Amino acid sequence: MTSADIISLINPIIDPDLDRSLGALGAIHNVEVDGAHVRVYLDVVQPLHTIARRLDLACTTAIHASYPSATVEIFVRESGISERTHPALSTIKNLVAVASGKGGVGKSTIAANLAVALAQQGAAVGLLDADVYGPSQPTMFGLAGETMRAEKDDAGRIRGYPNEHYGVAVASIGFVMQRDQAAILRGPMLAGYFTTLVEQIMWGELDYLVFDLPPGTGDIQLTLTQKIPLTGAVVVTTPQEIALADVRRSIQMFRKVNVDVLGVIENMSYFVPPDMPDRRYHIFGEGGGAAVAAEYDVPLLGQVPIDARIRSGGDEGLPFVLDPERPDLGDAFRAIASNVVRQVRRHNASAADAHVQISL
Ligand code: ADP
């Protein structure tokens, strides 16, 4: 058994998010064979521990198929692509905006649960509530009434510290200003205020910062998406035509400013009566999210049902992915979060490819 033998066994293993083999991805950094002991060193784009575990299992299985008595150790290292030029955000690997064309479609609910689901997968996660018109993350995280701890650093700059709950660092405009105060400020002024605020927050090292944008496609959304270096955007909609018209505007806005649309999440897709679990009622119509995703050639990342527990979880400050009584809702949403991760990894893998081409 030589390292070349091992490489030929694991070269063809496919990274399922990227649909490419470890060989094609250049992910096999080194292989050491020491008697019956094998050490494989992988370089992988954005390995959450779930992704690392999946590749570990695939490699070990492939090696054991030919060498059943080998002992195998797999070391997964993260290959970096982070080149954030924004000094205040340089410690953040991925910035994912959650957006919607209009209010009330469940954007904040999705943003909160996406952040918690990513944290459950072992990622370091922050949530930035930029919904200046109606910051709801303090309530959704059970942090209503909290303020943000702030201090002056040695250079006299104000530094704010996010509040931590459910494994997510949360910063919200709701921790700094009252709802009615935000309503007095207007578009560009508010965006200016907000970007200053973003620069003052001490996030530390994060794998993901989920960015709950204000609904709509006006000046403030445009300014924020231009000023903050986003990895991509997830667009939330409900299935009916009136929401889809707004979602089209939202996708077009991101395309205009060259922000990758990672996909569409359809919320309030259907209702399952608790006493008739075999029935599905499409209250707001059917297929709208899939149609708009196809129209813009972006993935439909998933569908979330209408459920009273989702609403009550939001009001009571318990994101539904943590609801002990509804693991079904949590599991379905964790699959959606994994689809978001897949799109982020694809984005980063193609950014890394483009970078290699440029430096050649
Ligand atoms: P947005 O951020 O788009 O304005 P929110 O996330 O604040 O929307 O949701 C609006 C209201 O709808 C909240 O009361 C929330 O709890 C509720 N809601 C959101 N998604 C669902 C759902 N899938 N099922 C039931 N209620 C939901």
Residues whose N, C-alpha, C, O or C-beta is under 5 A from the ligand:
A	BS01	ADP	K102 G103 G104 V105 G106 K107 S108 T109 S136 M268 V304 P305 I306 D307 A308 I310 R311 G314
